[in-house]
Amino acid sequence: MTPTTPADPPPQSGGLMDSGDTCGGSSDAGEAMTGAVAVIAPPDGSRYPQAVKDRARAAVAITLHPAIRPPAHTGLGAGEAYREVITYTGDMRRTVTRLRAAGVDSVMAASPGGVELAEQIAWPLRLPATGNPATAQVRTDHGAQAETLSRAGITVPRTLRTTRLADALAWADSHQLYACRIASAAIGIPVETVVGSTHRQIAALWPRLQEAAHHHTADTTLVMQECVAGRRYRVDTSTRLGPDGPLHTVIGIWSRTPAPTLTGGLDRTDLMHRHDLLARRLSLHIRRVLDVLGVMSGPTRAHIAFEPERGPVLLSAAVVTDRSPADETVWQITGHDPIDAALGTATCSRCADRGFSPCRVTRIRLVAPPAVRTGLARALCELPTAVCVDVTPTSPISRTPAVPPQGESYEIVLAHADPGEIEKDACRIAELTADLPAIRHP
C-alpha cells in the first residue's frame, strides 16, 4: 500500500482483503444500477461525486440557496462532477419534482446540515431515509437526543440545551458539577467540544462557541453536559429495512486513547476484535439506541463512554456524512463503506458475514504546524504499516473567522495482521512528534 495525502486517491486494500470482495466498489454487470443519487448539501470539495461515480451511478447535488445556508457552507467548487445541480430554496415540491425527473432512486446527506433535509426529500419520493423527518431533531440535536434517550431509560450525560449564558451558569451550579462540557447543539459539525470548570471559564468560552456554532449552523444554541469518565468508544453501524422493521448491523467498534489535555499529544483509536466481550455488550446497547432514535436506514456513528458503575453512557449518535482519505482507506480495508449502506448495496453476504476487519487497524490524529509538513509527512508515509497519511487544515474550533488557524491536522491509518508491527510504528510516530508542542505556530 502507498500512503496518501488528500491530493492522491486512497490506496487500494491490497492483500488485506479477499480479492473477490466488491462491496466497496462496482457490482457485477448484471446487478448494475443506473438510477441517480441525490447528494444533499455537499460541502465544497466533497468526495461524494467520485464515490458515486465509482459505483456506476450519476450524482445530483442539492445545494442550499445563499439565503438559507449557514455562513460556513459555501457553494460547490469548480469541476465538481455532478450530472446536475439543483438549488433548494425552501420549495420542497419543486425540488422533489426535479429529482423525480432526474431519475433519483437514492438520497444521502453529505454534511451534518443536510441530514434533516435528506429525510424531508426522501419521504415524498418514497425512498429509504435515515428516519421519519418528523423526528429528525433526535438524530441531529444533542439536547433533543439526550432527552429522548433518557426518557427511554438509556443512560446519557445530564444535559442542558440553551442559548443563554445565565441559564448555563445556573444549571452548572444546581448540578454541582466540577466541570462541564460545552458544545454546539447540532451534532456532527466541526466545532470542538470544550470543558469549563469555573464561571469565568464558561463565560469566556460561551460567546466563542456561539459564534462558531452560528458560523456552521446559523444557530447559536449550545448544550451543557456533565463530564463523563470512562474509556471512549466509537461504534459504526449500518441499518437497512427488513420485512419486520429496521435491521441494525455493527460494522466496527473503535477503542479511543485520547490525547493528553493541553500537551498536543496523539489521539488514537483501535479497531476492536468482534468477539471481545465488551464489543458484544456495546453492540447490543447501540441497537437499542438506534431503535429509540428511529433510525430506519443508512450508516450511523455513535460515541459511547463506558463507566464501570453506570455501564455504557451514550454521548452522541449521528448519521455518517463525512468522507476523507483516511475514512475511505479504512472502509476499503474493512469492506464497509457507508455510501453502500445508503445505496442499499451493503448487504453483500461476504461483507456481512466477515464483520470486523481480519487485520488490525489503528487511526492516529495529531496537530502540527505547517512549517513541519514536508518532513513530517514524508517520515509518516515511510512507516511500514502506514496505509494513509491525511493532512487537512487546523483543528475544528479554529474554522471560524474569529479564531486564527493553529496548525494542520494529521490522520495516519496503520494496518497490519500483526499488532506488534502497528505498535512499533505507533511508538515511532510518538517519537517523531514529541517536540511538536514546543514549536510555535505562525
URVENVEN-V308005 format. One record per helix or strand of 2 or more residues. SS is the DSSP state (h for helix, s for strand). FROM is the first residue (numbers start at 1). LEN is the number of residues. If there is no record, write none. Layout:
((SS | FROM | LEN) (SS | FROM | LEN))
This chain:
((h | 14 | 3) (h | 29 | 3) (s | 36 | 5) (h | 48 | 7) (s | 59 | 6) (s | 84 | 5) (h | 92 | 10) (s | 104 | 6) (h | 112 | 14) (h | 133 | 3) (h | 137 | 4) (h | 142 | 10) (s | 159 | 4) (h | 165 | 11) (s | 180 | 5) (s | 194 | 3) (h | 199 | 19) (s | 222 | 5) (s | 231 | 12) (s | 245 | 13) (s | 267 | 5) (h | 277 | 16) (s | 298 | 10) (s | 311 | 9) (h | 325 | 10) (h | 338 | 6) (h | 349 | 6) (s | 360 | 9) (h | 370 | 12) (s | 386 | 8) (h | 396 | 3) (s | 408 | 9) (h | 419 | 14) (h | 436 | 3))
